[in-house]
Amino acid sequence: MTTEELKTRGAIYLEKITEGFQSYADVKLIMDEKRAYEHFKSLKKEYGAENSYADFYYFRLDEDSREMVNELLTADEIAYLQILKPLPEETEEEIIFSLDDRLLQIIVKLNAREMLFSTIYFVQPDPEGRRRTSWWGNYGHEYICFRDQK
């Protein structure tokens, strides 16, 4: 999926983090890898898999950078990423992926190790009335959540 398609689905998509601080309510959570995985898995269940996405720039990395990332991944994780790999002509556009549990595990692992940061998007309100949110992975196990104002 492209970023334009994600925006069409109603995601809070920001080119720069400063846009988020200016335009949305924000909160910062500090979560280790395990806690982040459980937190986002729970949100995915609440919002629905069809409303849960992540940007994942792994396929845009140059070969040396990708090798550094691969050193942190298991053989199974690398094999899984090959299944997700977009076609060569799509690599520049296709960076948004449906958030499944395997991709989520990889994302929180790489965020925790400060190797490759991703943003996680929940685009529709859940049955409890939550608003759409975007979660930016950041240094120091931080996740910055941008959400609609109440």
C-alpha positions as CSV (number, residue, x, y, z in Angstrom):
1,M,0.0,0.0,0.0
2,T,1.2,3.5,-0.7
3,T,1.1,6.4,1.7
4,E,-1.6,8.0,-0.4
5,E,-3.8,5.0,0.0
6,L,-3.2,5.1,3.7
7,K,-4.2,8.7,3.8
8,T,-7.4,7.9,1.9
9,R,-8.2,5.3,4.5
10,G,-8.1,8.2,7.0
11,A,-4.8,7.7,8.8
12,I,-3.0,10.4,10.6
13,Y,0.0,10.5,8.3
14,L,2.8,13.0,9.0
15,E,5.8,13.9,6.9
16,K,7.5,15.3,9.9
17,I,7.0,14.7,13.6
18,T,6.7,18.4,14.2
19,E,3.5,18.4,12.2
20,G,2.1,16.0,14.7
21,F,3.0,18.1,17.7
22,Q,1.3,21.1,16.0
23,S,-1.9,19.5,14.8
24,Y,-2.8,16.6,17.1
25,A,-3.0,15.6,20.8
26,D,0.1,13.7,21.7
27,V,1.3,11.4,24.5
28,K,4.6,9.6,25.0
29,L,4.8,6.0,26.3
30,I,8.0,4.2,27.1
31,M,7.7,0.5,26.4
32,D,10.2,-2.2,26.1
33,E,9.9,-4.7,23.2
34,K,7.6,-7.1,25.0
35,R,5.3,-4.4,26.4
36,A,5.1,-2.6,23.0
37,Y,4.2,-5.9,21.3
38,E,1.4,-6.6,23.7
39,H,0.2,-3.0,23.6
40,F,0.0,-2.9,19.8
41,K,-1.4,-6.4,19.5
42,S,-4.2,-5.3,21.8
43,L,-4.9,-2.2,19.8
44,K,-4.9,-4.2,16.6
45,K,-7.6,-6.4,18.1
46,E,-9.6,-3.5,19.3
47,Y,-9.4,-1.5,16.0
48,G,-9.5,-4.6,13.8
49,A,-6.8,-6.0,11.5
50,E,-8.3,-4.2,8.6
51,N,-7.7,-0.9,10.3
52,S,-4.1,-1.5,11.5
53,Y,-1.0,-0.6,9.4
54,A,2.6,0.2,9.7
55,D,5.2,1.9,7.6
56,F,8.3,-0.3,7.2
57,Y,11.3,1.1,5.3
58,Y,13.3,-2.1,5.3
59,F,13.0,-2.5,1.6
60,R,14.2,1.0,0.9
61,L,17.4,0.5,2.8
62,D,20.7,0.1,0.9
63,E,22.2,-3.3,1.0
64,D,24.7,-2.5,3.8
65,S,22.0,-1.1,6.0
66,R,19.8,-4.1,5.3
67,E,22.5,-6.4,6.3
68,M,23.0,-4.6,9.6
69,V,19.3,-5.0,10.3
70,N,19.4,-8.7,9.3
71,E,22.0,-9.4,11.9
72,L,19.3,-8.7,14.5
73,L,16.7,-10.9,12.9
74,T,16.2,-14.6,12.9
75,A,16.3,-16.7,9.7
76,D,12.5,-17.1,10.0
77,E,12.0,-13.3,10.3
78,I,14.2,-12.7,7.2
79,A,12.3,-15.3,5.3
80,Y,9.0,-13.7,6.3
81,L,10.2,-10.3,5.1
82,Q,11.0,-11.9,1.7
83,I,7.3,-12.8,1.5
84,L,6.3,-9.2,2.1
85,K,8.9,-7.8,-0.4
86,P,7.3,-5.5,-3.0
87,L,8.1,-5.8,-6.6
88,P,11.2,-3.7,-7.6
89,E,9.1,-1.1,-9.3
90,E,7.0,-0.7,-6.2
91,T,9.8,-0.3,-3.6
92,E,9.7,3.5,-3.8
93,E,5.9,3.6,-3.2
94,E,4.9,0.6,-1.3
95,I,6.1,1.1,2.3
96,I,2.8,0.6,4.1
97,F,1.9,-2.9,5.2
98,S,-1.0,-4.4,7.0
99,L,0.0,-5.0,10.6
100,D,0.0,-8.7,11.3
101,D,1.6,-10.2,14.4
102,R,4.8,-11.3,12.7
103,L,5.5,-7.9,11.2
104,L,4.6,-6.3,14.6
105,Q,7.2,-8.5,16.3
106,I,9.9,-7.5,13.9
107,I,8.9,-3.8,14.2
108,V,9.0,-3.6,17.9
109,K,12.3,-5.6,18.0
110,L,13.9,-3.1,15.6
111,N,12.5,-0.1,17.4
112,A,13.7,-1.4,20.7
113,R,17.2,-1.8,19.3
114,E,17.1,1.6,17.6
115,M,18.0,0.0,14.3
116,L,14.9,0.9,12.2
117,F,12.0,2.9,13.4
118,S,8.5,2.5,12.1
119,T,5.1,4.2,12.6
120,I,2.0,2.2,13.5
121,Y,-1.4,3.4,12.3
122,F,-4.9,2.7,13.6
123,V,-7.3,4.3,11.1
124,Q,-10.8,3.8,12.4
125,P,-12.4,4.3,15.9
126,D,-12.8,1.0,17.8
127,P,-16.1,0.0,19.4
128,E,-15.0,1.8,22.6
129,G,-14.9,5.1,20.7
130,R,-11.1,5.6,20.4
131,R,-10.0,8.0,17.8
132,R,-7.5,7.2,15.0
133,T,-3.9,7.2,16.1
134,S,-0.4,7.1,14.8
135,W,2.5,5.8,16.9
136,W,6.0,6.9,16.1
137,G,8.8,4.7,17.2
138,N,11.6,6.7,18.8
139,Y,14.9,6.4,20.7
140,G,14.9,5.3,24.3
141,H,12.0,2.9,23.8
142,E,9.7,5.8,23.3
143,Y,6.5,5.7,21.3
144,I,4.9,9.0,20.6
145,C,1.2,8.7,19.9
146,F,-0.6,11.3,17.9
147,R,-4.4,11.2,18.0
148,D,-7.4,13.3,17.1
149,Q,-8.3,16.0,19.5
150,K,-11.4,15.3,21.6
